[in-house]
Amino acid sequence: MPELIEVTAAILAGGLGTRLRAVVADRPKVLAEIGGRPVLAYLLDHLADGGVRDVVLCTGYLGEQVQATFGDSYGRLRLVYSQESSPLGTAGALRLALPLVKSDSLLVMNGDSFNEVDLRAVWTWHGAQGAEATLLLAEVPDTTRYGRVRLDADGLVQGFDEKNDTGGPGWINAGMYLLNHRLLATIPAGRAVSLEREMFPAWISGGLYGYRNNGRFLDIGTPDDYALAESFFALVN
């Protein structure tokens, strides 16, 4: 059994999945099947292997399907649900789930992306930097689709370039974060709020770091990328 990390994890699983609707129309994205298993199972396996025990599933669109499929446990993981009644955005969903967070920090994962990364290494680095927030970054050959994260030599985030602003190789937001409870409490409650567009820019001067990860990265948000997922996960240890 892996050594436990004292952090609650949250998986953002409430998106409408409009880009993927052409191939996955009857279920939320996290229940899209890859190799005969829901993509959410791969994310939960990663958390369990990394030593996480408690997981909050932030659901929305067709969220009752997620709870019916996974229930209140998955192997050693304890699962709880925070279901939004109307779309709250990536930050708003976390603010709604805050009463369910048992730890001083929250490990956040996008439900439609996967990163090959050592979760313990990110956790240790986050603590060593004294970071209030750490964004996992992936290096891609063309940042046009994703936008770009600019860092200084120590890993402090200096700014964000929007999608389509700057192409070419660079570091992108890979959809995994460690966020301290103090920052989560600054997210406005009761309305839709975006981590990427509103909160991260506001946190730049408050200890926002980027962790450069060299592992593989997959975003299944489009039909083309979803088609690549089975071969990607076949290589995941």
C-alpha positions as CSV (number, residue, x, y, z in Angstrom):
1,M,0.0,0.0,0.0
2,P,1.5,3.4,-1.0
3,E,2.4,5.9,1.7
4,L,-0.5,8.3,2.1
5,I,-0.4,12.0,1.1
6,E,-2.3,14.1,3.5
7,V,-4.3,16.0,0.9
8,T,-7.8,15.8,-0.4
9,A,-8.2,15.5,-4.2
10,A,-10.9,17.1,-6.3
11,I,-11.8,16.0,-9.8
12,L,-13.6,18.6,-12.0
13,A,-16.2,16.5,-13.7
14,G,-19.0,18.9,-14.3
15,G,-18.4,20.2,-17.8
16,L,-21.0,20.0,-20.6
17,G,-18.5,18.2,-22.9
18,T,-19.8,20.1,-26.0
19,R,-16.7,19.5,-28.1
20,L,-16.9,15.8,-27.4
21,R,-20.6,15.5,-27.9
22,A,-20.2,14.1,-31.5
23,V,-18.7,10.9,-30.1
24,V,-19.8,10.8,-26.5
25,A,-23.4,12.1,-26.4
26,D,-25.2,10.2,-23.6
27,R,-22.9,10.6,-20.6
28,P,-20.5,13.1,-19.0
29,K,-17.0,13.2,-20.3
30,V,-15.5,11.4,-17.3
31,L,-17.6,8.3,-18.1
32,A,-16.4,8.2,-21.7
33,E,-14.9,4.7,-22.2
34,I,-11.3,4.1,-23.0
35,G,-10.3,0.5,-23.4
36,G,-13.6,-0.6,-21.8
37,R,-13.2,1.6,-18.7
38,P,-14.4,5.1,-17.9
39,V,-11.7,7.7,-18.1
40,L,-12.5,8.6,-14.5
41,A,-11.2,5.2,-13.5
42,Y,-7.8,6.0,-14.8
43,L,-7.7,9.3,-12.9
44,L,-8.8,7.5,-9.7
45,D,-6.1,4.8,-10.2
46,H,-3.5,7.6,-10.5
47,L,-4.6,9.2,-7.2
48,A,-4.7,5.8,-5.4
49,D,-1.2,4.9,-6.6
50,G,0.0,8.3,-5.5
51,G,-1.1,7.9,-1.9
52,V,-4.3,10.0,-1.9
53,R,-7.2,8.6,0.1
54,D,-10.1,11.2,0.0
55,V,-11.6,12.4,-3.3
56,V,-14.3,15.0,-4.0
57,L,-16.0,14.6,-7.4
58,C,-17.3,18.0,-8.6
59,T,-20.1,17.0,-10.9
60,G,-22.7,18.9,-12.8
61,Y,-24.1,17.8,-16.2
62,L,-25.4,14.2,-15.9
63,G,-23.6,14.0,-12.5
64,E,-26.1,11.4,-11.2
65,Q,-24.6,9.0,-13.7
66,V,-21.1,9.5,-12.1
67,Q,-22.4,8.8,-8.6
68,A,-24.4,5.8,-9.8
69,T,-21.3,4.3,-11.5
70,F,-18.8,4.8,-8.7
71,G,-20.7,5.1,-5.5
72,D,-18.9,6.1,-2.3
73,S,-15.7,4.2,-2.8
74,Y,-13.2,3.1,-5.4
75,G,-10.7,0.6,-4.1
76,R,-9.0,2.4,-1.1
77,L,-10.4,5.8,-2.1
78,R,-13.3,7.4,-0.3
79,L,-15.5,9.3,-2.7
80,V,-17.9,12.2,-1.9
81,Y,-19.8,14.3,-4.4
82,S,-20.4,18.0,-4.8
83,Q,-23.0,18.5,-7.6
84,E,-23.7,22.0,-9.0
85,S,-27.3,22.7,-10.0
86,S,-26.1,25.2,-12.6
87,P,-22.7,25.7,-14.2
88,L,-20.3,27.3,-11.8
89,G,-17.0,27.2,-13.8
90,T,-13.8,25.5,-12.6
91,A,-13.3,27.8,-9.6
92,G,-16.9,28.1,-8.7
93,A,-17.2,24.3,-8.5
94,L,-14.2,24.2,-6.1
95,R,-15.7,26.9,-3.9
96,L,-19.0,24.9,-3.7
97,A,-17.0,21.8,-2.7
98,L,-14.9,23.6,-0.1
99,P,-16.8,22.3,3.0
100,L,-15.9,18.7,1.9
101,V,-12.1,19.4,1.8
102,K,-10.4,17.8,4.8
103,S,-6.9,19.0,4.2
104,D,-5.0,22.3,4.3
105,S,-4.4,22.0,0.5
106,L,-6.4,20.6,-2.3
107,L,-5.1,18.6,-5.2
108,V,-7.2,19.5,-8.3
109,M,-7.5,17.5,-11.5
110,N,-9.4,18.2,-14.7
111,G,-11.6,15.3,-15.5
112,D,-10.8,15.4,-19.2
113,S,-7.0,15.4,-19.0
114,F,-4.3,13.0,-17.8
115,N,-0.7,13.7,-16.7
116,E,2.1,11.1,-16.2
117,V,3.5,12.6,-13.0
118,D,4.8,11.5,-9.6
119,L,2.2,13.1,-7.3
120,R,4.5,12.8,-4.3
121,A,7.2,14.7,-6.1
122,V,4.8,17.5,-6.9
123,W,3.6,17.5,-3.3
124,T,7.1,17.7,-1.9
125,W,8.1,20.5,-4.4
126,H,5.0,22.5,-3.5
127,G,6.0,22.4,0.1
128,A,9.7,23.2,-0.5
129,Q,8.8,26.3,-2.5
130,G,6.4,27.5,0.2
131,A,3.9,27.9,-2.6
132,E,0.3,28.9,-2.1
133,A,-0.6,27.4,-5.4
134,T,1.2,25.1,-7.8
135,L,0.2,24.6,-11.4
136,L,1.4,21.4,-13.2
137,L,2.8,22.4,-16.5
138,A,3.3,20.3,-19.7
139,E,5.6,21.2,-22.6
140,V,4.0,21.1,-26.0
141,P,5.4,21.8,-29.5
142,D,2.6,24.3,-30.2
143,T,0.9,26.4,-27.5
144,T,-1.7,28.0,-29.8
145,R,-4.6,25.8,-28.7
146,Y,-3.8,26.0,-25.0
147,G,-2.2,29.4,-24.2
148,R,1.2,29.7,-22.5
149,V,2.4,30.0,-18.9
150,R,5.4,32.3,-18.4
151,L,7.7,31.6,-15.5
152,D,10.8,33.0,-13.9
153,A,13.9,30.9,-13.2
154,D,12.5,29.8,-9.8
155,G,9.2,28.7,-11.2
156,L,7.1,31.7,-10.1
157,V,4.4,32.4,-12.6
158,Q,4.9,35.7,-14.3
159,G,1.8,35.7,-16.6
160,F,-0.4,33.9,-19.0
161,D,-0.6,34.3,-22.7
162,E,-4.1,33.6,-24.1
163,K,-5.0,30.9,-26.6
164,N,-3.9,31.8,-30.2
165,D,-1.7,34.7,-29.0
166,T,1.6,33.0,-29.3
167,G,2.4,29.7,-31.1
168,G,5.5,27.6,-31.0
169,P,6.8,25.4,-28.2
170,G,6.2,26.2,-24.6
171,W,4.8,25.3,-21.2
172,I,1.0,25.1,-20.8
173,N,-1.4,24.6,-18.0
174,A,-1.9,20.8,-17.8
175,G,-5.0,20.8,-15.7
176,M,-3.6,19.7,-12.3
177,Y,-3.1,22.0,-9.3
178,L,-2.2,22.1,-5.6
179,L,-4.1,25.0,-4.0
180,N,-3.9,26.0,-0.4
181,H,-7.1,26.4,1.5
182,R,-6.5,30.1,2.1
183,L,-6.6,30.8,-1.7
184,L,-9.7,28.6,-2.2
185,A,-11.6,30.7,0.3
186,T,-11.0,33.8,-1.8
187,I,-13.0,32.4,-4.7
188,P,-16.4,34.2,-4.8
189,A,-19.3,32.0,-3.8
190,G,-22.6,31.5,-5.5
191,R,-21.7,32.4,-9.0
192,A,-19.7,31.1,-12.0
193,V,-16.0,31.7,-11.6
194,S,-13.1,30.5,-13.8
195,L,-9.8,29.4,-12.3
196,E,-8.0,30.0,-15.6
197,R,-9.4,33.4,-16.5
198,E,-10.1,35.0,-13.1
199,M,-8.4,33.4,-10.2
200,F,-4.9,32.4,-11.5
201,P,-4.2,35.9,-12.8
202,A,-5.4,37.3,-9.5
203,W,-3.0,35.0,-7.6
204,I,0.1,35.7,-9.5
205,S,1.6,38.0,-6.8
206,G,0.5,35.6,-4.0
207,G,2.9,32.6,-4.4
208,L,1.7,31.0,-7.6
209,Y,4.2,28.6,-9.0
210,G,4.5,26.3,-12.0
211,Y,5.9,22.8,-11.8
212,R,7.5,21.8,-15.1
213,N,6.6,18.1,-15.7
214,N,8.3,16.0,-18.4
215,G,5.8,13.2,-18.4
216,R,3.2,12.6,-21.1
217,F,0.1,14.7,-21.2
218,L,-3.3,13.9,-22.8
219,D,-6.4,16.1,-23.2
220,I,-9.4,14.1,-24.3
221,G,-11.6,17.1,-24.8
222,T,-11.9,16.8,-28.6
223,P,-12.9,13.8,-30.8
224,D,-9.4,13.6,-32.3
225,D,-7.7,13.5,-29.0
226,Y,-10.2,11.0,-27.6
227,A,-9.4,8.7,-30.5
228,L,-5.7,8.7,-29.3
229,A,-6.6,7.9,-25.7
230,E,-6.6,4.1,-25.9
231,S,-3.1,3.9,-27.2
232,F,-2.0,6.5,-24.6
233,F,-3.4,4.6,-21.7
234,A,-2.0,1.3,-23.0
235,L,1.4,2.8,-22.1
236,V,0.5,4.0,-18.6
237,N,2.1,2.0,-15.9
